[in-house]
Amino acid sequence: MDNKKEWFSEWFDSPYYHMLYRNRDYSEAEFFLSNLIHYFNAQKDRKIIDLACGKGRHAIYLNSLGYNVTGVDLAAHSIQEANQSANENLHFEVQDLRNLRYKEEFDIALNLFTSFGYFKSKEEDILVIKNINKILKPGGFVLIDFMNSEVVIQKLIEHESKHICDIQFNISKHVENDFIVKQISFSDNKIDYEFTEKVQALTIEDFEQMLTSEGFNMIKIFGNYALEDFKRGTSERLIIVAQKNV
């Protein structure tokens, strides 16, 4: 598998990605994670894995609450930085979600902030779901926090610019072949750069089909980080909780 040809392996490991998204709301993330821990009523002996963990901020926060947490991501530089916070109950590894090297070790698997649907095909999505099933203990839970594609497409801003750290990021968005595509172009030190983000416009039906076909029961669907019920036409998020069959 040649990850160099996949947009996310290059873009997510770029310093410009972290520059563009540096103002993401940490307090919102901690609010969401605290709500999840309350929802799962997770005891401190539960093992949690953060799939596509980036630099590990969510895993680090969960570990600060007393949980044994593992974070995995394809971006080597991000994992290198995350490992600066590692301890005996907090571990980080470079791994591809399509080839996870664990077996029935975790009670809860988290895939947060639209870290799904990056691949070229739904067959690869299903492979990820298979791997999540493999790494969970029987009766374990998976939570997938995805965008509500329908609302995102309705509110799509076709062109915008952001001036960050003396760089002008020019951003355009469109829908193409069931993907929401974001093109990012800019210049730095007289060098032109262009990156592309492509995320499948997956629906609640897509997730339900994939999860139930791979040994999960759908448990709950939330529409925001306050864990209110999902409403197809208005909810900002599509947050799915499913349980592995015993």
KENUBA-872091 format. One record per residue: residue in three letters; x, y, z of N, C-alpha, C, O in turn. Coordinates in steps of 0.02 Angstrom, whole numbers, padded with zeros to 5 digits, always signed. Layout:
// KENUBA-872091
ALAXYZXYZXYZXYZ/...
***
This chain:
// KENUBA-872091
MET+00042-00059+00000+00000+00000+00000+00044+00062+00000+00085+00070+00046/ASP+00038+00105-00048+00081+00164-00055+00046+00224-00026+00007+00258-00060/ASN+00059+00239+00037+00026+00293+00071+00045+00361+00044+00010+00410+00055/LYS+00102+00366+00009+00124+00430-00018+00075+00457-00069+00073+00517-00081/LYS+00035+00413-00100-00012+00434-00151-00079+00455-00120-00124+00476-00157/GLU-00086+00449-00055-00149+00465-00023-00145+00535+00009-00097+00549+00045/TRP-00194+00576-00003-00190+00646+00016-00178+00657+00090-00142+00702+00110/PHE-00209+00614+00131-00208+00626+00204-00139+00611+00234-00120+00642+00283/SER-00103+00563+00205-00038+00546+00233+00012+00603+00224+00059+00611+00264/GLU+00003+00642+00172+00047+00700+00160+00022+00762+00196+00061+00796+00230/TRP-00042+00777+00189-00070+00839+00215-00071+00840+00292-00052+00890+00322/PHE-00092+00786+00323-00098+00785+00396-00030+00786+00430-00024+00804+00489/ASP+00022+00766+00394+00089+00767+00422+00127+00831+00404+00187+00838+00419/SER+00092+00878+00372+00123+00941+00352+00116+00993+00407+00064+00995+00440/PRO+00166+01035+00418+00159+01090+00467+00104+01139+00448+00076+01172+00491/TYR+00088+01143+00384+00037+01191+00362-00033+01168+00383-00077+01210+00395/TYR-00044+01103+00387-00108+01078+00411-00120+01102+00483-00174+01127+00498/HIS-00070+01095+00525-00078+01115+00595-00082+01191+00601-00113+01218+00647/MET-00050+01226+00555-00055+01299+00554-00126+01321+00536-00154+01365+00569/LEU-00154+01292+00484-00221+01312+00461-00274+01298+00513-00321+01337+00521/TYR-00267+01242+00549-00319+01222+00597-00298+01234+00669-00323+01201+00715/ARG-00253+01281+00681-00226+01291+00748-00277+01319+00797-00268+01312+00858/ASN-00331+01349+00773-00380+01379+00818-00439+01334+00833-00492+01358+00855/ARG-00431+01269+00823-00485+01223+00842-00499+01228+00916-00454+01240+00957/ASP-00562+01220+00934-00586+01233+01002-00571+01175+01048-00605+01124+01046/TYR-00519+01181+01090-00501+01129+01137-00555+01120+01191-00568+01065+01213/SER-00586+01176+01212-00636+01171+01264-00697+01133+01239-00728+01096+01277/GLU-00715+01141+01175-00770+01103+01145-00753+01029+01144-00797+00987+01159/ALA-00691+01012+01128-00670+00942+01126-00674+00911+01195-00697+00855+01203/GLU-00651+00948+01246-00653+00921+01314-00725+00915+01339-00742+00868+01376/PHE-00768+00962+01320-00839+00957+01336-00869+00893+01307-00906+00858+01341/PHE-00854+00880+01244-00879+00821+01210-00853+00757+01243-00892+00711+01257/LEU-00788+00754+01257-00759+00695+01287-00786+00682+01357-00798+00625+01376/SER-00796+00735+01395-00825+00727+01462-00895+00699+01458-00915+00657+01498/ASN-00934+00723+01409-01001+00697+01399-01000+00623+01380-01042+00584+01402/LEU-00952+00604+01338-00946+00534+01318-00930+00489+01377-00959+00435+01384/ILE-00883+00510+01418-00865+00469+01476-00925+00460+01522-00936+00406+01549/HIS-00964+00513+01530-01025+00508+01571-01075+00461+01538-01107+00420+01572/TYR-01083+00466+01472-01130+00424+01436-01112+00350+01442-01155+00308+01455/PHE-01048+00334+01432-01025+00265+01435-01020+00240+01507-01013+00180+01518/ASN-01024+00286+01555-01014+00267+01626-00950+00225+01632-00950+00172+01664/ALA-00897+00249+01601-00836+00210+01594-00797+00209+01659-00776+00260+01685/GLN-00787+00148+01685-00745+00140+01744-00671+00149+01724-00652+00142+01666/LYS-00631+00165+01774-00561+00183+01761-00519+00125+01735-00464+00135+01710/ASP-00545+00064+01742-00506+00007+01716-00521-00008+01643-00494-00055+01614/ARG-00565+00032+01612-00581+00023+01541-00523+00047+01497-00494+00100+01510/LYS-00508+00009+01445-00455+00028+01399-00487+00062+01337-00534+00035+01308/ILE-00460+00120+01320-00487+00160+01265-00435+00168+01211-00376+00176+01226/ILE-00457+00164+01148-00412+00179+01092-00441+00237+01052-00500+00239+01037/ASP-00397+00285+01036-00415+00343+00996-00387+00332+00926-00327+00335+00915/LEU-00432+00318+00879-00413+00301+00810-00408+00364+00768-00455+00403+00764/ALA-00349+00374+00736-00333+00436+00701-00328+00493+00752-00365+00542+00750/CYS-00280+00485+00797-00276+00528+00856-00239+00593+00844-00238+00637+00888/GLY-00207+00602+00786-00168+00662+00773-00112+00669+00824-00075+00621+00837/LYS-00105+00729+00852-00053+00742+00902-00072+00719+00972-00035+00730+01020/GLY-00131+00687+00977-00148+00653+01039-00184+00695+01091-00188+00674+01149/ARG-00210+00753+01073-00239+00796+01125-00299+00764+01159-00309+00774+01219/HIS-00339+00726+01122-00398+00694+01152-00377+00636+01196-00404+00626+01251/ALA-00328+00597+01172-00303+00541+01212-00270+00566+01276-00278+00536+01329/ILE-00233+00621+01271-00199+00650+01329-00251+00673+01380-00242+00663+01441/TYR-00305+00703+01357-00357+00726+01402-00391+00667+01437-00401+00669+01498/LEU-00407+00614+01400-00439+00555+01429-00392+00523+01480-00415+00499+01532/ASN-00328+00521+01465-00280+00493+01512-00276+00535+01576-00267+00508+01630/SER-00284+00601+01569-00283+00644+01628-00342+00631+01674-00339+00648+01733/LEU-00395+00600+01647-00453+00582+01687-00443+00514+01721-00485+00492+01761/GLY-00388+00480+01706-00371+00418+01739-00378+00355+01697-00374+00300+01724/TYR-00388+00363+01631-00399+00305+01588-00335+00282+01554-00289+00321+01541/ASN-00332+00217+01540-00279+00187+01501-00297+00198+01427-00347+00170+01403/VAL-00256+00237+01392-00274+00259+01324-00217+00244+01276-00158+00254+01292/THR-00236+00220+01217-00189+00211+01162-00213+00255+01104-00272+00256+01087/GLY-00166+00290+01073-00183+00330+01014-00143+00306+00954-00084+00292+00960/VAL-00177+00300+00897-00143+00280+00836-00159+00329+00780-00214+00356+00776/ASP-00110+00340+00737-00119+00385+00680-00067+00368+00628-00014+00340+00643/LEU-00083+00385+00566-00037+00372+00510+00018+00424+00505+00070+00411+00475/ALA+00008+00483+00535+00055+00539+00529+00111+00531+00580+00102+00540+00640/ALA+00171+00514+00555+00227+00499+00599+00248+00559+00641+00265+00551+00699/HIS+00248+00619+00612+00269+00678+00649+00221+00693+00706+00241+00714+00760/SER+00157+00682+00694+00107+00693+00746+00116+00644+00803+00113+00663+00862/ILE+00129+00580+00787+00140+00530+00840+00204+00545+00878+00208+00536+00938/GLN+00255+00569+00843+00318+00587+00876+00305+00641+00929+00332+00638+00984/GLU+00264+00690+00911+00248+00743+00959+00204+00717+01016+00215+00733+01074/ALA+00155+00675+00999+00111+00646+01050+00151+00606+01101+00135+00606+01160/ASN+00202+00571+01078+00241+00528+01122+00278+00566+01176+00303+00536+01224/GLN+00283+00631+01169+00314+00670+01222+00271+00670+01285+00296+00685+01340/SER+00208+00653+01278+00162+00650+01336+00148+00578+01358+00107+00567+01403/ALA+00180+00529+01327+00167+00459+01342+00187+00441+01414+00234+00470+01442/ASN+00151+00393+01443+00168+00366+01508+00146+00293+01510+00126+00266+01458/GLU+00148+00261+01568+00133+00189+01570+00060+00175+01553+00043+00118+01537/ASN+00016+00225+01556-00055+00215+01538-00076+00257+01478-00135+00266+01466/LEU-00027+00282+01441-00041+00322+01382+00012+00305+01329+00071+00320+01337/HIS-00011+00275+01274+00035+00251+01223+00013+00276+01154-00047+00285+01141/PHE+00062+00289+01111+00048+00312+01043+00089+00270+00994+00146+00253+01007/GLU+00057+00254+00937+00091+00216+00885+00070+00240+00816+00013+00261+00806/VAL+00117+00236+00769+00100+00247+00699+00068+00184+00671+00101+00132+00666/GLN+00004+00189+00655-00032+00132+00626-00084+00157+00576-00111+00212+00583/ASP-00097+00116+00526-00148+00129+00477-00213+00095+00501-00211+00036+00521/LEU-00268+00129+00499-00331+00100+00523-00352+00039+00482-00393-00001+00504/ARG-00323+00032+00423-00339-00026+00382-00296-00087+00400-00304-00140+00371/ASN-00251-00078+00449-00206-00132+00467-00187-00125+00541-00128-00120+00557/LEU-00236-00126+00585-00223-00118+00656-00194-00181+00686-00216-00236+00671/ARG-00143-00172+00729-00105-00229+00754-00124-00245+00827-00081-00250+00871/TYR-00188-00252+00840-00212-00271+00906-00266-00324+00897-00290-00336+00841/LYS-00285-00357+00953-00340-00405+00949-00376-00408+01016-00348-00428+01067/GLU-00439-00387+01015-00485-00390+01072-00453-00362+01136-00454-00394+01188/GLU-00424-00303+01130-00389-00273+01187-00427-00215+01218-00413-00197+01276/PHE-00475-00185+01182-00503-00121+01204-00578-00127+01219-00614-00166+01189/ASP-00598-00086+01268-00669-00082+01287-00706-00030+01245-00765-00039+01230/ILE-00672+00024+01227-00703+00079+01190-00655+00101+01136-00596+00113+01149/ALA-00681+00108+01074-00643+00136+01019-00676+00201+00998-00736+00204+00986/LEU-00636+00254+00993-00660+00320+00974-00630+00340+00908-00570+00333+00897/ASN-00671+00366+00863-00648+00395+00801-00681+00464+00796-00740+00470+00780/LEU-00642+00516+00811-00671+00581+00828-00659+00634+00774-00610+00631+00736/PHE-00705+00682+00771-00697+00743+00731-00684+00729+00658-00635+00753+00628/THR-00728+00689+00628-00727+00672+00557-00658+00646+00536-00624+00676+00495/SER-00640+00589+00565-00577+00555+00547-00593+00489+00512-00557+00440+00521/PHE-00646+00489+00473-00669+00429+00438-00687+00452+00367-00699+00511+00355/GLY-00689+00404+00320-00712+00420+00252-00660+00454+00209-00677+00487+00160/TYR-00596+00446+00226-00543+00477+00187-00521+00435+00127-00487+00460+00082/PHE-00540+00372+00127-00515+00326+00077-00554+00331+00012-00606+00364+00008/LYS-00528+00297-00039-00558+00303-00105-00622+00263-00113-00662+00277-00158/SER-00632+00213-00071-00689+00169-00081-00721+00149-00015-00689+00152+00038/LYS-00784+00129-00018-00818+00105+00041-00792+00036+00062-00801+00015+00119/GLU-00760+00000+00015-00729-00063+00034-00675-00052+00086-00667-00091+00133/GLU-00637+00003+00079-00586+00019+00129-00618+00042+00194-00592+00027+00248/ASP-00675+00077+00190-00711+00095+00251-00732+00031+00289-00724+00027+00350/ILE-00757-00017+00252-00778-00080+00283-00719-00116+00315-00725-00147+00367/LEU-00661-00112+00283-00600-00142+00311-00584-00109+00378-00564-00144+00425/VAL-00592-00044+00384-00581-00010+00448-00631-00035+00500-00612-00047+00557/ILE-00694-00042+00481-00744-00067+00528-00727-00138+00551-00734-00154+00609/LYS-00704-00180+00504-00682-00248+00522-00627-00245+00574-00627-00283+00622/ASN-00579-00200+00564-00522-00194+00610-00544-00168+00678-00518-00189+00729/ILE-00592-00123+00679-00618-00099+00743-00651-00157+00781-00643-00164+00841/ASN-00689-00197+00744-00719-00256+00776-00665-00302+00805-00673-00328+00859/LYS-00611-00310+00768-00557-00356+00789-00523-00332+00853-00503-00373+00894/ILE-00514-00266+00861-00476-00241+00918-00518-00233+00981-00491-00224+01036/LEU-00586-00235+00974-00630-00227+01032-00643-00294+01067-00646-00346+01035/LYS-00649-00290+01132-00671-00348+01170-00745-00362+01153-00780-00316+01132/PRO-00769-00423+01160-00840-00437+01150-00883-00391+01194-00870-00384+01254/GLY-00932-00360+01164-00974-00312+01200-00945-00242+01204-00975-00198+01234/GLY-00886-00232+01174-00855-00167+01173-00892-00118+01128-00933-00138+01086/PHE-00877-00054+01137-00913-00001+01101-00867+00036+01053-00807+00044+01066/VAL-00895+00057+00997-00862+00104+00952-00905+00166+00946-00966+00162+00941/LEU-00872+00224+00947-00906+00287+00934-00872+00321+00875-00811+00333+00876/ILE-00911+00335+00824-00887+00371+00765-00920+00439+00763-00981+00444+00757/ASP-00879+00491+00767-00903+00560+00764-00888+00587+00694-00831+00601+00677/PHE-00941+00594+00655-00934+00614+00585-00974+00678+00574-01018+00696+00613/MET-00959+00712+00519-01000+00770+00500-01069+00747+00477-01076+00690+00455/ASN-01118+00790+00482-01183+00777+00451-01177+00801+00379-01186+00860+00365/SER-01163+00755+00334-01147+00773+00265-01201+00815+00233-01186+00862+00195/GLU-01263+00799+00247-01319+00836+00216-01316+00910+00234-01324+00952+00190/VAL-01305+00925+00297-01303+00994+00319-01239+01029+00294-01241+01087+00275/VAL-01183+00993+00295-01120+01021+00269-01128+01042+00197-01106+01096+00177/ILE-01159+01000+00157-01169+01016+00086-01216+01076+00078-01205+01118+00035/GLN-01268+01079+00118-01314+01136+00115-01279+01202+00129-01295+01253+00099/LYS-01232+01200+00176-01199+01262+00199-01130+01272+00168-01091+01314+00192/LEU-01114+01236+00116-01047+01237+00087-01028+01307+00064-01064+01338+00025/ILE-00972+01331+00088-00944+01395+00066-00894+01380+00010-00843+01348+00021/GLU-00910+01403-00050-00870+01382-00108-00800+01412-00108-00753+01379-00130/HIS-00793+01474-00084-00727+01506-00084-00719+01548-00021-00764+01584-00001/GLU-00660+01543+00009-00643+01586+00066-00568+01590+00072-00531+01548+00045/SER-00545+01640+00108-00473+01649+00121-00462+01659+00195-00503+01689+00230/LYS-00405+01633+00219-00386+01642+00288-00314+01664+00291-00270+01633+00260/HIS-00301+01717+00329-00233+01743+00336-00206+01721+00404-00228+01745+00456/ILE-00158+01676+00403-00131+01645+00464-00055+01644+00459-00027+01618+00411/CYS-00022+01671+00511+00052+01668+00514+00084+01695+00450+00131+01665+00423/ASP+00058+01751+00426+00084+01784+00366+00075+01743+00302+00109+01756+00252/ILE+00031+01694+00305+00015+01654+00245-00058+01662+00228-00101+01658+00272/GLN-00072+01674+00165-00141+01679+00141-00162+01612+00114-00140+01590+00061/PHE-00206+01578+00151-00234+01513+00129-00297+01526+00089-00345+01555+00113/ASN-00296+01504+00026-00355+01510-00017-00389+01441-00020-00359+01391-00038/ILE-00453+01440-00001-00489+01377+00008-00551+01376-00036-00591+01423-00036/SER-00559+01323-00074-00620+01313-00113-00648+01244-00097-00611+01197-00083/LYS-00715+01239-00100-00749+01177-00083-00801+01161-00136-00834+01205-00163/HIS-00809+01096-00150-00861+01073-00195-00876+01000-00182-00838+00966-00146/VAL-00929+00975-00211-00948+00905-00205-00934+00871-00271-00953+00895-00324/GLU-00900+00813-00268-00880+00778-00329-00882+00703-00316-00845+00677-00274/ASN-00924+00668-00353-00929+00594-00349-00937+00570-00276-00903+00525-00254/ASP-00984+00602-00241-01001+00584-00172-00945+00598-00123-00944+00570-00068/PHE-00899+00641-00141-00847+00666-00096-00857+00741-00086-00873+00777-00133/ILE-00847+00764-00025-00841+00836-00012-00767+00852-00018-00725+00826+00019/VAL-00750+00896-00066-00681+00910-00083-00663+00981-00062-00699+01028-00078/LYS-00607+00987-00027-00581+01052-00007-00511+01059-00037-00467+01018-00025/GLN-00501+01111-00077-00436+01125-00107-00405+01185-00072-00437+01237-00065/ILE-00343+01177-00052-00308+01228-00012-00245+01248-00049-00202+01205-00061/SER-00239+01311-00066-00179+01335-00101-00151+01396-00065-00187+01436-00036/PHE-00084+01402-00068-00051+01458-00035+00022+01460-00057+00047+01414-00089/SER+00055+01515-00040+00126+01523-00053+00162+01538+00012+00136+01573+00055/ASP+00222+01510+00019+00264+01523+00077+00336+01525+00055+00361+01478+00023/ASN+00370+01580+00071+00439+01590+00049+00447+01581-00026+00494+01549-00050/LYS+00398+01609-00062+00398+01609-00135+00390+01540-00167+00404+01530-00226/ILE+00367+01492-00126+00353+01425-00152+00277+01415-00149+00246+01427-00097/ASP+00248+01392-00204+00176+01379-00207+00161+01308-00184+00196+01261-00200/TYR+00107+01303-00145+00085+01238-00119+00011+01229-00135-00027+01277-00140/GLU-00008+01166-00144-00079+01150-00152-00093+01081-00121-00059+01032-00136/PHE-00143+01079-00078-00163+01017-00047-00238+01008-00058-00275+01056-00070/THR-00260+00945-00054-00331+00929-00062-00354+00884-00006-00321+00835+00011/GLU-00411+00901+00022-00446+00857+00069-00507+00828+00034-00544+00864+00002/LYS-00516+00763+00041-00574+00729+00010-00605+00682+00061-00574+00634+00083/VAL-00666+00697+00079-00701+00656+00129-00767+00631+00098-00805+00670+00070/GLN-00779+00567+00105-00842+00539+00078-00902+00570+00114-00901+00579+00174/ALA-00953+00586+00075-01014+00615+00103-01059+00558+00128-01113+00547+00102/LEU-01035+00524+00180-01070+00466+00207-01133+00487+00245-01135+00541+00274/THR-01183+00444+00243-01247+00458+00276-01257+00409+00334-01218+00362+00343/ILE-01309+00421+00372-01326+00376+00427-01339+00306+00402-01323+00257+00435/GLU-01369+00300+00342-01383+00234+00313-01318+00198+00295-01313+00137+00303/ASP-01269+00236+00270-01204+00206+00253-01173+00174+00315-01150+00117+00314/PHE-01171+00212+00370-01141+00187+00431-01179+00128+00460-01150+00079+00483/GLU-01245+00132+00458-01285+00078+00485-01272+00014+00446-01266-00040+00475/GLN-01268+00019+00380-01256-00041+00339-01187-00070+00353-01180-00131+00362/MET-01136-00027+00357-01068-00052+00369-01062-00084+00438-01033-00138+00445/LEU-01088-00051+00488-01080-00075+00557-01118-00140+00569-01091-00187+00598/THR-01180-00142+00547-01220-00202+00560-01195-00262+00521-01200-00319+00543/SER-01167-00250+00461-01141-00305+00421-01076-00333+00449-01056-00388+00432/GLU-01042-00294+00493-00978-00316+00520-00981-00330+00595-00930-00324+00629/GLY-01040-00350+00619-01045-00376+00686-01058-00326+00742-01039-00337+00799/PHE-01089-00270+00725-01106-00219+00775-01182-00209+00778-01217-00218+00728/ASN-01205-00190+00836-01274-00167+00845-01274-00092+00854-01237-00065+00895/MET-01317-00057+00817-01325+00015+00825-01359+00028+00893-01411-00001+00909/ILE-01328+00072+00933-01354+00086+01000-01386+00154+01004-01442+00161+01030/LYS-01351+00206+00979-01376+00275+00987-01346+00319+00933-01291+00306+00910/ILE-01384+00371+00913-01360+00420+00865-01371+00490+00893-01428+00509+00907/PHE-01317+00527+00901-01321+00595+00927-01308+00645+00870-01281+00627+00818/GLY-01330+00707+00882-01323+00759+00830-01277+00816+00848-01266+00860+00806/ASN-01249+00816+00908-01202+00868+00927-01161+00845+00987-01172+00791+01014/TYR-01115+00888+01009-01070+00869+01063-01102+00873+01132-01072+00852+01182/ALA-01162+00900+01135-01202+00897+01197-01240+00832+01202-01277+00820+01250/LEU-01232+00789+01152-01264+00723+01147-01340+00728+01145-01376+00689+01176/GLU-01364+00777+01106-01435+00782+01091-01451+00738+01031-01406+00721+00992/ASP-01514+00719+01023-01534+00673+00970-01517+00700+00901-01520+00760+00889/PHE-01501+00654+00856-01485+00672+00787-01548+00692+00749-01599+00657+00752/LYS-01544+00748+00712-01597+00769+00667-01566+00780+00598-01523+00823+00590/ARG-01589+00742+00551-01555+00738+00486-01544+00807+00453-01490+00820+00429/GLY-01593+00849+00453-01589+00911+00416-01556+00969+00452-01542+01020+00422/THR-01543+00961+00518-01518+01018+00556-01457+01003+00600-01419+01049+00616/SER-01447+00941+00619-01391+00926+00664-01324+00940+00632-01314+00928+00572/GLU-01278+00966+00672-01211+00981+00646-01169+00918+00638-01127+00914+00593/ARG-01180+00869+00682-01139+00809+00682-01181+00746+00673-01242+00747+00682/LEU-01148+00693+00653-01178+00626+00651-01133+00582+00695-01080+00559+00674/ILE-01155+00571+00757-01115+00537+00807-01148+00470+00823-01203+00467+00850/ILE-01114+00417+00804-01144+00349+00807-01110+00308+00861-01049+00305+00865/VAL-01151+00277+00903-01126+00229+00952-01151+00160+00933-01211+00149+00922/ALA-01105+00112+00928-01123+00043+00911-01085-00004+00957-01032+00013+00983/GLN-01115-00063+00968-01085-00111+01013-01069-00176+00976-01109-00201+00936/LYS-01009-00202+00989-00988-00265+00959-01029-00322+00987-01040-00326+01048/ASN-01052-00366+00945-01090-00423+00966-01048-00466+01014-00988-00475+01006/VAL-01081-00493+01064-01048-00536+01113-01038-00606+01083-01010-00650+01116/
***
